[in-house]
Amino acid sequence: RLKQEWLAEQERIKTEQIQVTYSYYDGAGHRRNIMLTKGTTIEKFLDEVRREFKQLRSVSVDELLYVKEDLIIPQHYSFYDLIVTKARGKSGPLFHFDVHDDVRVLADAKVEKDESHAGKVVERSWYEKNKHIFPASRWEVYDPNVKRTKYTIRGD
């Protein structure tokens, strides 16, 4: 019975609304907000973003990447997955989707903050052409088994 209650509570949490601030990034940022449920997968999120930008409408969802805190988030993860595990990125938490001031510019990056940066949506082709140049040179695929204890702003 306790397990059933817990599972029902998790399903309820997945239906809660969340505002996600993101930026379609093609070398310059085009910031937007979108309301989703916490249970929305990155794939479904990218499909919604694709509809928001005329230049992305002909692009397949498989050709889009979601980058949050310098990590490329695989499309099968949901926002709920990142929230419930309190996942951490290289430069900030992966579980905050609202945006505050850029902590890397305004504060000491060694000091833990719960502030986060807007996630970036990029075309895979843009990433492949620019992965040797900052900021894409910092990006790597999210691995939940990698434990990040501090945030960085340099090349590590």
Phi and psi in degrees as a GROMACS rama.xvg file:
@    title "Ramachandran Plot"
@    xaxis  label "Phi"
@    yaxis  label "Psi"
@TYPE xy
-62.7711  -39.861  LEU-2
-63.0815  -42.939  LYS-3
-61.8094  -41.7004  GLN-4
-63.3717  -43.2686  GLU-5
-63.2852  -45.3454  TRP-6
-63.1121  -40.1681  LEU-7
-63.6282  -39.6404  ALA-8
-64.7888  -40.9779  GLU-9
-63.6265  -40.9213  GLN-10
-64.8335  -37.4429  GLU-11
-63.746  -44.1645  ARG-12
-60.5169  -39.7577  ILE-13
-62.9802  -22.5329  LYS-14
-89.9028  -7.24011  THR-15
-65.817  145.181  GLU-16
-79.5569  147.314  GLN-17
-140.663  140.06  ILE-18
-95.5347  125.522  GLN-19
-111.447  122.502  VAL-20
-93.8834  128.297  THR-21
-142.252  168.876  TYR-22
-136.347  121.503  SER-23
-72.0447  121.75  TYR-24
-116.618  117.304  TYR-25
-127.95  32.9401  ASP-26
107.224  -26.0949  GLY-27
-129.836  151.947  ALA-28
-91.5833  140.894  GLY-29
-125.587  89.5955  HIS-30
-79.4147  138.903  ARG-31
-145.373  168.431  ARG-32
-123.068  150.401  ASN-33
-144.101  142.549  ILE-34
-97.7341  128.669  MET-35
-138.527  173.348  LEU-36
-91.7433  156.243  THR-37
-62.0414  -25.6754  LYS-38
-81.1232  -2.30023  GLY-39
-65.1246  133.88  THR-40
-79.6492  160.924  THR-41
-61.1405  -37.0538  ILE-42
-59.1984  -47.6018  GLU-43
-66.1483  -38.8563  LYS-44
-59.0081  -47.6406  PHE-45
-63.1767  -34.1004  LEU-46
-65.6796  -39.4641  ASP-47
-65.2578  -43.5325  GLU-48
-61.6386  -41.1351  VAL-49
-55.5987  -36.3626  ARG-50
-74.1983  -21.608  ARG-51
-76.8551  -25.7601  GLU-52
-117.578  121.792  PHE-53
-53.7909  -41.853  LYS-54
-70.2611  -10.9445  GLN-55
-103.001  -9.32182  LEU-56
-60.9851  -29.6108  ARG-57
-90.6528  -0.423144  SER-58
-91.5012  135.266  VAL-59
-71.1759  148.265  SER-60
-58.1478  -33.9151  VAL-61
-63.6151  -18.4272  ASP-62
-95.2844  9.71886  GLU-63
-113.786  147.78  LEU-64
-123.152  145.003  LEU-65
-110.427  120.219  TYR-66
-115.531  120.448  VAL-67
-127.973  125.642  LYS-68
51.5647  45.9509  GLU-69
67.9103  17.2766  ASP-70
-121.658  135.813  LEU-71
-83.7396  117.23  ILE-72
-90.5334  118.462  ILE-73
-58.3001  147.515  PRO-74
-68.352  -17.8105  GLN-75
-79.3953  -14.2139  HIS-76
-74.3362  151.992  TYR-77
-110.57  165.441  SER-78
-62.0908  -36.1342  PHE-79
-56.6262  -44.1273  TYR-80
-57.2375  -43.4975  ASP-81
-70.8962  -36.3683  LEU-82
-70.8507  -49.2585  ILE-83
-67.8095  -29.105  VAL-84
-92.6886  -2.15093  THR-85
49.1405  46.9846  LYS-86
-58.601  144.796  ALA-87
-119.04  139.052  ARG-88
-98.0192  -172.157  GLY-89
-73.2034  -30.4615  LYS-90
-125.351  11.4929  SER-91
166.488  175.03  GLY-92
-70.9899  144.143  PRO-93
-86.7762  -7.7905  LEU-94
-101.691  5.55273  PHE-95
-108.512  127.58  HIS-96
-115.894  -4.2882  PHE-97
-87.1185  166.22  ASP-98
-125.345  137.457  VAL-99
-114.701  -166.108  HIS-100
-62.4295  153.767  ASP-101
-65.9964  108.89  ASP-102
-64.1252  -26.127  VAL-103
-73.1907  -23.6183  ARG-104
-93.7867  -41.8702  VAL-105
-93.3541  -11.9519  LEU-106
-141.809  172.944  ALA-107
-76.3789  118.152  ASP-108
-65.5524  -17.0796  ALA-109
-77.7331  -15.7618  LYS-110
-90.0957  125.615  VAL-111
-63.9104  128.379  GLU-112
-129.351  153.809  LYS-113
-96.7182  9.69077  ASP-114
-76.8442  154.555  GLU-115
-142.301  169.751  SER-116
-102.799  157.264  HIS-117
-63.624  136.614  ALA-118
-68.9279  152.228  GLY-119
-107.023  139.238  LYS-120
-109.039  122.042  VAL-121
-131.293  154.053  VAL-122
-77.6758  139.201  GLU-123
-55.4459  -38.3668  ARG-124
-64.6323  -36.925  SER-125
-64.432  -44.5941  TRP-126
-60.3768  -46.4155  TYR-127
-61.0226  -36.2425  GLU-128
-75.1823  -25.7406  LYS-129
-118.624  10.8347  ASN-130
-70.2604  -9.41819  LYS-131
-93.2097  -1.61845  HIS-132
-115.898  141.994  ILE-133
-62.0659  139.152  PHE-134
-88.2829  -13.7996  PRO-135
-62.2516  -24.3754  ALA-136
-65.6572  -18.8226  SER-137
-87.3528  -16.7395  ARG-138
-75.5731  142.259  TRP-139
-145.419  162.972  GLU-140
-73.1395  136.172  VAL-141
-62.5763  130.618  TYR-142
-128.348  112.883  ASP-143
-64.252  -16.1779  PRO-144
-81.5604  -13.6937  ASN-145
-83.8699  119.312  VAL-146
-93.7358  118.799  LYS-147
-102.546  122.531  ARG-148
-103.521  -18.7455  THR-149
-141.722  156.448  LYS-150
-94.7573  147.062  TYR-151
-125.568  159.719  THR-152
-126.124  -4.45596  ILE-153
-102.245  -162.725  ARG-154
-74.1926  3.50618  GLY-155
